[in-house]
């Protein structure tokens, strides 16, 4: 504990808000999870780079986080530093028919910015919670489109400290996955900014389309209770929600966690769930679906701890 508090004093000099033993239930959309040793919110890009360098130099495990909407932290917590991008990478810029969005920008804010600037092509992302960086990392999408469809280029920070611009053709983009063709980059690549291509459109028409999208979302998804969105990826040629429903899990409970009766691919927190409740329920779903349909569902939610 003393070590963590001395780290806090040091890290605050880097221009970051730092909290020790921070409950992650406060920072995830599922409202569950144990404590992170250090929870850091850098206020600038320089501060972000300094924090990452500090972690690497001192052997501290770290994880980059955005809005916490696609994240499940185990009850045991995270032994290391969670670095949040929402304060240091939060700018949106129009560049002709392009929108440049930094990684900490909320996807909803990106959509609103596009509408305000009479630019079409981003309304599909109204159904995607969280931040632009996380949405790009997993090529998040809805039935109307995915982030990779509109992504023209990325600005990334390599582990060497070098910044590079990667064009669309430099990326491997597939269902709920995005990576770089240059495998020499390794794993420690941080997305700083995405540039999205769009077309001119009437703002009122875009606003009406946005209202329709949000209405459909409220009708088809359990928005009243905490969740992480769709818990599992859709397997090839099938719907994860439909398989879960056919396996008899819609409405099933485990402690305070429940498979939504509205959409079977949502695991919701009825108010008293633990991370373990959710993980046990998810494991039961995987085993039953695999036994019944010979399909192993893969989590779409990032599980850490």
FIKOL-117436 format. One record per atom (N, C-alpha, C, CB): x, y, z. Coordinates in steps of 0.1 Angstrom, whole numbers, padded with zeros to 4 digits, always signed. Glycine has a CB too. Layout:
N
XYZ ...
end
This chain:
305
+0008-0012+0000 +0000+0000+0000 +0009+0013+0000 -0009+0000+0012 +0019+0013+0008 +0028+0024+0009 +0034+0027-0005 +0039+0022+0019 +0038+0016-0012 +0044+0017-0025 +0034+0024-0034 +0048+0004-0030 +0022+0020-0034 +0012+0025-0043 +0009+0040-0040 -0001+0018-0042 +0009+0044-0027 +0007+0058-0024 +0019+0067-0028 +0004+0060-0010 +0031+0061-0027 +0043+0069-0031 +0042+0070-0047 +0056+0062-0027 +0037+0060-0053 +0036+0060-0068 +0026+0071-0071 +0031+0047-0074 +0015+0072-0063 +0005+0082-0066 +0011+0096-0066 -0007+0081-0056 +0019+0099-0056 +0025+0112-0055 +0034+0115-0067 +0033+0113-0042 +0041+0105-0071 +0050+0107-0082 +0042+0109-0095 +0059+0094-0084 +0032+0101-0097 +0024+0101-0109 +0017+0114-0111 +0015+0090-0110 +0012+0120-0100 +0005+0133-0100 +0014+0144-0106 +0000+0136-0086 +0027+0142-0104 +0036+0152-0110 +0036+0151-0125 +0050+0150-0105 +0031+0140-0131 +0031+0138-0145 +0019+0145-0152 +0031+0124-0149 +0011+0152-0143 -0001+0158-0149 -0013+0148-0150 +0002+0164-0162 -0015+0140-0140 -0026+0130-0141 -0034+0130-0128 -0021+0116-0144 -0046+0128-0129 -0054+0125-0117 -0052+0110-0113 -0069+0128-0118 -0048+0107-0101 -0044+0093-0098 -0052+0089-0085 -0029+0092-0095 -0058+0077-0086 -0065+0071-0074 -0059+0057-0072 -0080+0071-0076 -0057+0054-0059 -0053+0041-0055 -0064+0032-0050 -0041+0042-0045 -0063+0019-0053 -0073+0010-0048 -0087+0014-0052 -0073+0008-0033 -0089+0018-0065 -0101+0023-0070 -0111+0012-0075 -0098+0033-0082 -0123+0012-0069 -0133+0002-0073 -0137+0004-0088 -0145+0003-0064 -0135-0007-0096 -0138-0006-0110 -0153-0007-0113 -0131-0017-0118 -0160-0010-0103 -0175-0010-0104 -0180+0004-0107 -0182-0016-0092 -0172+0014-0103 -0176+0028-0105 -0173+0032-0120 -0168+0037-0096 -0166+0024-0127 -0161+0029-0140 -0164+0019-0152 -0146+0031-0140 -0173+0009-0149 -0177+0000-0160 -0192+0000-0161 -0172-0014-0157 -0197-0001-0173 -0211-0001-0175 -0219-0012-0169 -0214-0001-0190 -0212-0023-0166 -0218-0035-0159 -0219-0032-0144 -0210-0047-0161 -0212-0022-0138 -0212-0018-0124 -0208-0029-0115 -0227-0014-0120 -0198-0037-0120 -0192-0047-0112 -0176-0046-0113 -0197-0062-0116 -0169-0054-0104 -0155-0054-0105 -0148-0050-0093 -0150-0046-0117 -0136-0056-0090 -0128-0053-0079 -0120-0040-0081 -0119-0064-0075 -0110-0038-0073 -0102-0026-0073 -0090-0027-0083 -0097-0022-0059 -0087-0015-0088 -0074-0014-0096 -0064-0008-0086 -0076-0005-0109 -0052-0013-0086 -0042-0007-0078 -0040+0007-0080 -0028-0014-0080 -0039+0011-0093 -0038+0026-0096 -0048+0028-0108 -0023+0029-0100 -0055+0039-0107 -0064+0044-0117 -0060+0058-0121 -0079+0043-0112 -0055+0059-0133 -0049+0072-0137 -0056+0078-0149 -0034+0070-0140 -0058+0091-0148 -0065+0099-0158 -0055+0110-0163 -0079+0105-0153 -0047+0108-0173 -0038+0118-0178 -0046+0129-0184 -0028+0112-0188 -0040+0141-0183 -0047+0153-0188 -0042+0158-0202 -0046+0165-0179 -0031+0152-0207 -0025+0155-0220 -0019+0143-0226 -0015+0167-0218 -0016+0144-0239 -0010+0133-0246 +0004+0131-0241 -0009+0136-0261 +0011+0142-0237 +0025+0140-0231 +0024+0133-0218 +0031+0154-0229 +0014+0136-0210 +0012+0129-0197 +0009+0115-0199 +0000+0136-0189 +0001+0111-0210 -0002+0098-0213 +0011+0090-0216 -0012+0097-0225 +0019+0096-0225 +0031+0089-0229 +0040+0087-0217 +0038+0097-0240 +0041+0097-0208 +0049+0096-0196 +0045+0085-0187 +0049+0109-0189 +0032+0083-0186 +0026+0073-0177 +0030+0059-0183 +0011+0074-0176 +0028+0057-0196 +0031+0045-0202 +0046+0041-0201 +0027+0045-0217 +0054+0051-0203 +0069+0049-0201 +0072+0045-0187 +0077+0061-0205 +0066+0052-0177 +0068+0049-0163 +0064+0034-0160 +0060+0058-0154 +0053+0030-0165 +0049+0016-0163 +0059+0006-0169 +0035+0013-0169 +0063+0009-0181 +0073-0001-0187 +0086-0001-0180 +0075+0004-0202 +0091+0011-0176 +0104+0011-0169 +0103+0005-0156 +0108+0026-0168 +0092+0005-0149 +0091-0001-0135 +0084-0014-0135 +0084+0009-0126 +0081-0020-0146 +0075-0033-0147 +0061-0034-0141 +0083-0043-0139 +0054-0023-0143 +0040-0022-0138 +0030-0026-0150 +0036-0008-0133 +0022-0036-0147 +0012-0040-0157 +0002-0028-0159 +0005-0053-0154 -0001-0025-0171 -0011-0014-0174 -0021-0018-0184 -0003-0001-0178 -0032-0011-0184 -0042-0014-0194 -0048+0000-0198 -0053-0023-0188 -0050+0002-0210 -0057+0014-0215 -0072+0012-0215 -0051+0017-0230 -0079+0022-0210 -0094+0021-0210 -0100+0034-0215 -0098+0018-0195 -0112+0032-0220 -0120+0043-0224 -0132+0046-0215 -0125+0041-0239 -0144+0042-0220 -0156+0044-0213 -0160+0033-0204 -0167+0047-0222 -0153+0022-0204 -0156+0010-0196 -0169+0003-0200 -0157+0014-0182 -0173+0005-0212 -0186-0001-0216 -0185-0015-0222 -0193+0008-0227 -0173-0019-0225 -0171-0033-0231 -0161-0040-0222 -0166-0032-0246 -0161-0037-0209 -0151-0042-0200 -0157-0049-0188 -0142-0031-0196 -0152-0061-0185 -0156-0068-0173 -0144-0071-0164 -0164-0082-0176 -0143-0064-0153 -0132-0066-0144 -0136-0076-0133 -0127-0052-0137 -0128-0086-0131 -0131-0097-0122 -0132-0091-0108 -0120-0108-0123 -0138-0098-0099 -0139-0094-0085 -0126-0093-0078 -0148-0104-0077 -0116-0100-0083 -0103-0099-0077 -0096-0086-0081 -0094-0111-0081 -0101-0079-0090 -0095-0066-0094 -0084-0067-0104 -0091-0058-0082 -0077-0056-0106 -0066-0055-0115 -0053-0050-0108 -0069-0045-0127 -0043-0059-0108 -0031-0056-0102 -0021-0048-0111 -0024-0069-0097 -0023-0036-0111 -0015-0027-0120 -0022-0014-0122 -0013-0034-0134 -0019-0007-0133 -0025+0006-0135 -0035+0006-0147 -0013+0016-0138 -0046+0012-0145 -0056+0014-0156 -0055+0029-0160 -0070+0010-0151 -0052+0031-0172 -0050+0045-0178 -0062+0048-0186 -0037+0046-0186 -0069+0059-0183 -0081+0063-0190 -0078+0074-0200 -0092+0067-0179 -0084+0073-0212 -0081+0082-0223 -0090+0094-0224 -0080+0075-0235 -0101+0094-0217 -0112+0103-0220 -0109+0118-0218 -0124+0100-0212 -0099+0121-0210 -0095+0135-0208 -0084+0140-0216 -0091+0137-0193 -0075+0131-0221 -0063+0135-0228 -0065+0134-0243 -0051+0127-0224 -0074+0125-0248 -0076+0123-0262 -0090+0125-0265 -0071+0109-0266 -0095+0138-0265 -0109+0140-0266 -0113+0151-0276 -0114+0145-0252 -0105+0152-0287 -0108+0162-0297 -0114+0157-0309 -0095+0170-0300 -0123+0165-0315 -0130+0161-0328 -0127+0173-0337 -0145+0159-0326 -0123+0170-0350 -0120+0180-0360 -0126+0176-0373 -0104+0182-0361 -0132+0186-0380 -0136+0183-0393 -0125+0187-0403 -0150+0191-0397 -0122+0178-0412 -0112+0181-0422 -0118+0178-0436 -0099+0172-0420 -0125+0187-0442 -0132+0185-0454 -0143+0175-0452 -0122+0180-0465 -0143+0164-0460 -0153+0154-0458 -0148+0143-0448 -0156+0147-0472 -0138+0146-0441 -0133+0136-0431 -0136+0142-0417 -0118+0134-0433 -0137+0132-0408 -0138+0136-0393 -0126+0129-0386 -0152+0132-0387 -0118+0137-0380 -0107+0131-0372 -0111+0131-0357 -0094+0140-0373 -0112+0119-0352 -0117+0117-0338 -0106+0111-0330 -0130+0109-0338 -0102+0117-0318 -0092+0111-0310 -0098+0099-0302 -0086+0121-0300 -0090+0091-0297 -0094+0078-0291 -0103+0079-0279 -0082+0069-0288 -0102+0090-0272 -0110+0091-0260 -0124+0097-0262 -0103+0099-0250 -0127+0101-0274 -0140+0107-0278 -0151+0096-0277 -0140+0113-0292 -0162+0099-0271 -0173+0089-0271 -0179+0088-0285 -0184+0094-0261 -0183+0075-0288 -0188+0073-0301 -0201+0081-0304 -0191+0058-0303 -0209+0083-0293 -0221+0091-0295 -0217+0105-0298 -0229+0091-0282 -0206+0111-0293 -0202+0124-0296 -0197+0125-0310 -0191+0129-0286 -0191+0115-0315 -0187+0114-0329 -0199+0115-0338 -0178+0102-0332 -0209+0108-0335 -0222+0108-0343 -0228+0122-0343 -0231+0097-0338 -0229+0128-0331 -0235+0141-0330 -0227+0151-0338 -0236+0145-0315 -0214+0150-0337 -0205+0159-0344 -0208+0158-0359 -0190+0157-0341 -0209+0146-0364 -0212+0144-0378 -0225+0150-0383 -0211+0129-0382 -0235+0148-0374 -0248+0154-0378 -0248+0169-0378 -0259+0149-0367 -0241+0175-0367 -0240+0189-0366 -0233+0195-0379 -0233+0193-0354 -0224+0188-0384 -0216+0192-0396 -0222+0187-0409 -0202+0188-0395 -0234+0182-0409 -0241+0177-0421 -0233+0167-0429 -0244+0189-0430 -0227+0158-0421 -0219+0147-0427 -0226+0134-0424 -0204+0148-0422 -0228+0126-0434 -0234+0113-0432 -0224+0101-0432 -0245+0110-0443 -0228+0090-0427 -0220+0078-0427 -0217+0073-0413 -0207+0081-0434 -0219+0081-0402 -0215+0077-0389 -0227+0073-0380 -0207+0088-0382 -0240+0075-0385 -0251+0073-0376 -0252+0058-0371 -0264+0076-0384 -0247+0049-0379 -0247+0035-0374 -0241+0034-0360 -0239+0026-0384 -0231+0042-0357 -0224+0041-0344 -0232+0046-0332 -0211+0049-0345 -0244+0051-0335 -0252+0055-0324 -0255+0044-0315 -0265+0062-0329 -0255+0032-0320 -0258+0020-0312 -0246+0014-0305 -0264+0009-0321 -0234+0021-0307 -0222+0015-0301 -0218+0024-0289 -0210+0016-0311 -0218+0018-0277 -0214+0026-0265 -0199+0027-0264 -0219+0019-0252 -0194+0035-0255 -0180+0036-0253 -0173+0047-0261 -0173+0023-0255 -0160+0045-0263 -0152+0055-0270 -0147+0050-0283 -0140+0059-0261 -0142+0060-0291 -0137+0057-0305 -0126+0047-0305 -0133+0070-0312 -0116+0049-0296 -0105+0040-0296 -0108+0026-0294 -0095+0044-0285 -0117+0023-0284 -0121+0010-0282 -0130+0004-0293 -0129+0009-0269 -0138+0013-0299 -0147+0008-0310 -0138+0005-0322 -0157+0019-0314 -0127+0012-0325 -0119+0009-0336 -0111-0004-0333 -0108+0020-0338 -0106-0006-0321 -0098-0018-0317 -0106-0031-0320 -0095-0018-0302 -0119-0031-0318 -0127-0043-0320 -0135-0042-0332 -0135-0046-0307 -0133-0032-0340 -0141-0030-0352 -0156-0031-0348 -0138-0040-0363 -0160-0024-0338 -0174-0025-0333 -0184-0020-0344 -0175-0016-0321 -0195-0026-0343 -0205-0023-0353 -0219-0027-0349 -0202-0030-0366 -0229-0024-0358 -0243-0028-0357 -0247-0034-0370 -0252-0015-0353 -0260-0037-0371 -0265-0042-0384 -0263-0032-0395 -0279-0046-0382 -0261-0019-0392 -0260-0009-0402 -0246-0006-0407 -0267+0004-0397 -0236-0011-0400 -0222-0009-0404 -0213-0011-0392 -0221+0005-0409 -0200-0010-0395 -0189-0011-0386 -0179+0000-0387 -0182-0025-0387 -0171+0002-0377 -0161+0013-0377 -0151+0012-0388 -0153+0013-0363 -0147+0000-0392 -0138-0002-0402 -0143+0002-0416 -0133-0016-0403 -0156+0002-0417 -0162+0006-0430 -0159+0020-0434 -0177+0004-0430 -0158+0029-0424 -0156+0043-0426 -0142+0048-0423 -0166+0051-0418 -0134+0039-0417 -0121+0043-0413 -0111+0044-0424 -0115+0032-0403 -0106+0056-0426 -0096+0059-0437 -0082+0057-0432 -0098+0073-0442 -0079+0061-0420 -0065+0060-0415 -0065+0061-0399 -0056+0071-0420 -0054+0056-0394 -0052+0057-0379 -0039+0064-0376 -0052+0042-0373 -0039+0071-0365 -0026+0076-0360 -0023+0068-0347 -0026+0091-0356 -0012+0061-0347 -0009+0052-0336 +0004+0056-0329 -0008+0037-0340 +0006+0052-0317 +0018+0053-0309 +0024+0040-0307 +0015+0060-0295 +0036+0038-0312 +0043+0025-0311 +0051+0024-0298 +0053+0023-0323 +0055+0012-0294 +0062+0010-0281 +0075+0018-0281 +0064-0004-0279 +0080+0021-0293 +0093+0029-0293 +0091+0043-0290 +0099+0027-0307 +0078+0048-0289 +0075+0062-0288 +0073+0069-0301 +0086+0069-0280 +0075+0062-0312 +0072+0068-0325 +0058+0068-0328 +0080+0060-0336 +0053+0079-0335 +0039+0080-0340 +0039+0077-0355 +0033+0094-0337 +0029+0069-0359 +0028+0065-0373 +0014+0067-0377 +0033+0051-0375 +0012+0070-0390 -0001+0070-0396 -0003+0057-0405 -0003+0083-0405 -0013+0050-0402 -0016+0037-0409 -0028+0040-0418 -0018+0025-0399 -0027+0037-0431 -0038+0038-0440 -0047+0026-0439 -0033+0040-0455 -0059+0027-0445 -0068+0016-0445 -0062+0003-0450 -0081+0019-0453 -0054+0004-0460 -0048-0008-0466 -0036-0014-0458 -0042-0004-0480 -0032-0006-0447 -0022-0012-0438 -0028-0020-0427 -0014+0000-0432 -0042-0021-0427 -0049-0027-0416 -0055-0040-0420 -0059-0018-0410 -0056-0050-0411 -0064-0062-0413 -0077-0060-0405 -0056-0075-0408 -0088-0059-0413 -0101-0056-0407 -0110-0067-0410 -0106-0042-0412 -0116-0072-0399 -0126-0083-0401 -0137-0082-0390 -0119-0097-0400 -0146-0091-0389 -0157-0090-0380 -0152-0089-0365 -0166-0103-0381 -0155-0078-0359 -0151-0075-0345 -0136-0076-0342 -0159-0084-0336 -0128-0073-0352 -0114-0074-0351 -0107-0064-0360 -0109-0088-0353 -0096-0058-0355 -0088-0049-0363 -0074-0051-0358 -0092-0034-0362 -0064-0053-0367 -0050-0054-0364 -0042-0047-0376 -0046-0068-0362 -0029-0047-0374 -0020-0040-0384 -0013-0051-0391 -0010-0031-0377 -0011-0049-0404 -0004-0059-0412 +0011-0060-0408 -0005-0055-0427 +0017-0049-0404 +0031-0049-0399 +0032-0056-0386 +0037-0035-0399 +0035-0069-0385 +0035-0076-0372 +0047-0072-0364 +0035-0091-0375 +0057-0065-0369 +0068-0060-0361 +0064-0049-0351 +0079-0054-0370 +0052-0044-0353 +0047-0034-0343 +0045-0040-0329 +0034-0028-0348 +0042-0053-0329 +0039-0060-0316 +0025-0056-0311 +0050-0057-0306 +0023-0059-0298 +0010-0057-0292 +0009-0043-0286 +0009-0067-0280 +0020-0037-0282 +0019-0024-0275 +0018-0013-0284 +0031-0022-0266 +0007-0013-0292 +0004-0002-0301 -0009+0005-0296 +0002-0007-0316 -0008+0018-0294 -0019+0026-0289 -0025+0034-0300 -0014+0035-0277 -0038+0033-0302 -0045+0041-0311 -0047+0055-0305 -0059+0035-0315 -0042+0065-0312 -0044+0079-0308 -0056+0086-0315 -0031+0087-0310 -0058+0083-0328 -0068+0090-0335 -0072+0082-0347 -0063+0104-0340 -0085+0083-0351 -0090+0077-0363 -0095+0088-0372 -0101+0067-0360 -0093+0086-0385 -0099+0095-0395 -0109+0088-0403 -0088+0101-0405 -0122+0094-0403 -0133+0087-0409 -0138+0095-0421 -0145+0085-0399 -0141+0088-0432 -0146+0094-0444 -0161+0095-0444 -0141+0086-0457 -0166+0106-0449 -0181+0108-0449 -0185+0115-0461 -0185+0116-0436 -0198+0118-0462 -0204+0125-0474 -0213+0136-0469 -0211+0115-0484 -0215+0146-0477 -0225+0157-0473 -0239+0152-0473 -0223+0169-0483 -0247+0157-0464 -0261+0153-0462 -0268+0164-0455 -0263+0140-0455 -0281+0164-0455 -0290+0173-0448 -0290+0170-0433 -0304+0174-0454 -0287+0179-0425 -0286+0177-0410 -0300+0172-0405 -0282+0189-0403 -0311+0178-0409 -0324+0174-0404 -0327+0160-0408 -0335+0183-0410 -0323+0156-0420 -0325+0142-0424 -0317+0132-0415 -0322+0140-0439 -0305+0136-0412 -0296+0128-0403 -0302+0127-0389 -0282+0134-0403 -0307+0138-0384 -0313+0138-0371 -0325+0129-0370 -0317+0153-0367 -0333+0129-0380 -0345+0120-0380 -0340+0105-0381 -0354+0123-0393 -0330+0103-0389 -0325+0089-0390 -0319+0085-0376 -0314+0088-0400 -0312+0094-0369 -0307+0091-0356 -0318+0088-0346 -0298+0103-0351 -0329+0095-0346 -0340+0093-0337 -0345+0079-0340 -0351+0103-0339 -0347+0075-0352 -0352+0062-0355 -0343+0051-0350 -0354+0060-0371 -0330+0053-0352 -0320+0043-0348 -0321+0041-0333 -0306+0047-0352 -0321+0052-0325 -0322+0052-0311 -0335+0046-0306 -0320+0066-0305 -0346+0049-0313 -0358+0042-0309 -0358+0027-0311 -0370+0048-0317 -0352+0023-0322 -0351+0008-0324 -0342+0002-0313 -0345+0005-0338 -0332+0009-0310 -0323+0004-0299 -0330+0002-0286 -0311+0013-0298 -0338+0012-0282 -0345+0011-0269 -0356+0000-0270 -0352+0025-0266 -0361-0002-0281 -0371-0013-0283 -0365-0027-0282 -0379-0011-0295 -0353-0028-0287 -0347-0042-0289 -0337-0045-0279 -0342-0043-0303 -0332-0035-0271 -0321-0038-0261 -0326-0034-0247 -0309-0030-0265 -0320-0041-0237 -0324-0038-0223 -0316-0026-0218 -0321-0050-0214 -0321-0014-0220 -0314-0002-0216 -0317+0002-0202 -0318+0009-0226 -0326-0005-0195 -0329-0001-0181 -0319-0006-0171 -0343-0006-0177 -0311-0016-0175 -0302-0022-0165 -0288-0022-0170 -0306-0037-0162 -0278-0021-0161 -0264-0021-0165 -0260-0034-0173 -0255-0020-0153 -0253-0032-0184 -0248-0043-0192 -0236-0038-0199 -0259-0047-0202 -0230-0047-0207 -0218-0044-0215 -0221-0045-0230 -0206-0053-0211 -0234-0044-0233 -0238-0046-0247 -0238-0061-0250 -0229-0038-0257 -0237-0064-0263 -0237-0078-0266 -0225-0085-0260 -0237-0080-0282 -0228-0096-0253 -0217-0102-0245 -0208-0111-0254 -0223-0111-0234 -0215-0118-0264 -0207-0127-0272 -0207-0122-0287 -0214-0141-0272 -0197-0126-0294 -0196-0123-0308 -0206-0133-0316 -0182-0125-0314 -0211-0128-0327 -0219-0137-0335 -0210-0147-0342 -0228-0129-0345 -0213-0160-0341 -0205-0170-0348 -0208-0169-0363 -0207-0184-0343 -0200-0175-0372 -0202-0174-0386 -0216-0180-0390 -0191-0183-0393 -0223-0172-0397 -0236-0176-0402 -0247-0178-0392 -0234-0189-0409 -0245-0172-0380 -0255-0174-0369 -0256-0162-0360 -0252-0187-0361 -0267-0161-0352 -0268-0151-0342 -0266-0156-0329 -0282-0144-0344 -0257-0150-0321 -0254-0155-0308 -0266-0154-0299 -0242-0147-0301 -0274-0143-0300 -0286-0142-0292 -0296-0152-0295 -0292-0128-0295 -0298-0156-0308 -0307-0166-0312 -0303-0180-0306 -0309-0167-0327 -0290-0183-0307 -0285-0196-0301 -0287-0197-0286 -0270-0198-0305 -0285-0185-0279 -0287-0185-0265 -0301-0187-0261 -0281-0172-0259 -0310-0181-0269 -0325-0182-0267 -0329-0196-0269 -0332-0172-0277 -0324-0202-0280 -0328-0216-0284 -0322-0226-0273 -0323-0220-0297 -0311-0222-0267 -0306-0231-0256 -0313-0230-0243 -0291-0227-0254 -0323-0221-0243 -0332-0220-0231 -0327-0210-0220 -0334-0233-0225 -0318-0201-0224 -0312-0192-0214 -0319-0179-0212 -0298-0190-0217 -0328-0175-0221 -0334-0162-0220 -0341-0160-0207 -0344-0159-0232 -0338-0150-0199 -0344-0148-0186 -0337-0155-0174 -0358-0152-0186 -0327-0164-0177 -0321-0172-0166 -0312-0163-0158 -0313-0183-0173 -0312-0166-0145 -0304-0159-0135 -0292-0167-0130 -0313-0155-0123 -0282-0160-0125 -0271-0165-0117 -0268-0154-0107 -0258-0169-0125 -0272-0156-0095 -0271-0145-0085 -0278-0132-0090 -0256-0142-0083 -0271-0121-0090 -0277-0109-0095 -0276-0106-0110 -0271-0097-0088 -0271-0116-0117 -0269-0115-0132 -0280-0122-0139 -0255-0120-0136 -0285-0117-0150 -0296-0123-0157 -0294-0122-0172 -0309-0117-0153 -0297-0132-0180 -0298-0131-0194 -0311-0123-0197 -0298-0145-0201 -0309-0112-0204 -0320-0103-0207 -0332-0111-0214 -0316-0091-0215 -0344-0108-0210 -0356-0113-0217 -0359-0106-0230 -0368-0113-0208 -0353-0094-0231 -0355-0086-0243 -0345-0090-0255 -0354-0071-0240 -0333-0093-0251 -0322-0096-0261 -0313-0106-0254 -0315-0084-0266 -0313-0119-0258 -0306-0129-0251 -0291-0128-0251 -0310-0143-0257 -0285-0119-0260 -0271-0118-0260 -0266-0107-0250 -0266-0115-0274 -0275-0102-0242 -0272-0092-0232 -0273-0099-0218 -0281-0080-0232 -0262-0098-0210 -0262-0102-0196 -0263-0089-0188 -0249-0111-0192 -0274-0088-0180 -0276-0076-0173 -0274-0078-0158 -0290-0071-0175 -0271-0067-0152 -0269-0066-0137 -0282-0061-0131 -0257-0057-0133 -0289-0070-0124 -0302-0066-0119 -0301-0057-0106 -0310-0078-0115 -0288-0054-0102 -0286-0045-0091 -0277-0051-0081 -0299-0042-0085 -0275-0064-0080 -0267-0070-0069 -0257-0080-0075 -0275-0077-0059 -0254-0079-0088 -0246-0089-0094 -0231-0087-0090 -0247-0089-0109 -0223-0097-0090 -0209-0097-0089 -0203-0100-0102 -0203-0106-0078 -0191-0097-0104 -0184-0101-0117 -0185-0117-0118 -0169-0096-0117 -0183-0124-0107 -0183-0138-0107 -0197-0144-0112 -0180-0144-0094 -0208-0137-0107 -0221-0141-0112 -0222-0141-0127 -0232-0132-0106 -0217-0130-0133 -0217-0128-0147 -0209-0138-0154 -0213-0114-0151 -0197-0141-0149 -0187-0150-0155 -0193-0164-0155 -0174-0149-0149 -0199-0168-0143 -0204-0182-0142 -0216-0183-0152 -0209-0184-0128 -0225-0173-0153 -0236-0174-0162 -0231-0175-0177 -0245-0162-0160 -0221-0167-0180 -0215-0167-0193 -0209-0181-0197 -0204-0157-0195 -0203-0187-0187 -0197-0201-0189 -0208-0211-0191 -0188-0204-0177 -0218-0210-0183 -0230-0219-0185 -0236-0218-0199 -0240-0217-0174 -0237-0206-0204 -0242-0203-0217 -0233-0210-0228 -0244-0188-0220 -0220-0207-0226 -0211-0213-0236 -0211-0228-0236 -0196-0209-0232 -0212-0235-0225 -0212-0249-0224 -0225-0255-0230 -0211-0254-0210 -0236-0248-0227 -0249-0254-0232 -0250-0252-0247 -0261-0246-0225 -0246-0240-0252 -0247-0237-0267 -0237-0247-0274 -0243-0223-0270 -0225-0249-0268 -0216-0258-0275 -0221-0272-0275 -0202-0258-0267 -0227-0276-0264 -0233-0290-0263 -0244-0292-0273 -0238-0293-0249 -0253-0282-0274 -0265-0283-0283 -0263-0280-0297 -0276-0273-0277 -0254-0271-0300 -0252-0267-0314 -0238-0268-0320 -0256-0252-0316 -0229-0274-0311 -0215-0275-0315 -0208-0262-0319 -0213-0286-0326 -0212-0251-0312 -0207-0238-0315 -0201-0233-0302 -0217-0228-0321 -0189-0228-0302 -0183-0222-0290 -0184-0207-0291 -0168-0227-0287 -0192-0201-0283 -0193-0186-0284 -0181-0180-0278 -0206-0182-0276 -0177-0169-0285 -0165-0162-0280 -0169-0148-0274 -0155-0159-0292 -0165-0145-0262 -0169-0132-0256 -0165-0120-0265 -0163-0131-0242 -0174-0111-0266 -0171-0098-0272 -0166-0088-0262 -0184-0092-0280 -0170-0091-0249 -0166-0082-0238 -0151-0086-0234 -0175-0084-0226 -0144-0075-0231 -0130-0078-0226 -0130-0081-0212 -0121-0065-0229 -0124-0092-0208 -0124-0097-0194 -0110-0096-0189 -0129-0112-0193 -0108-0088-0178 -0095-0086-0172 -0095-0089-0157 -0090-0071-0175 -0083-0092-0152 -0082-0094-0138 -0077-0108-0135 -0094-0091-0130 
end
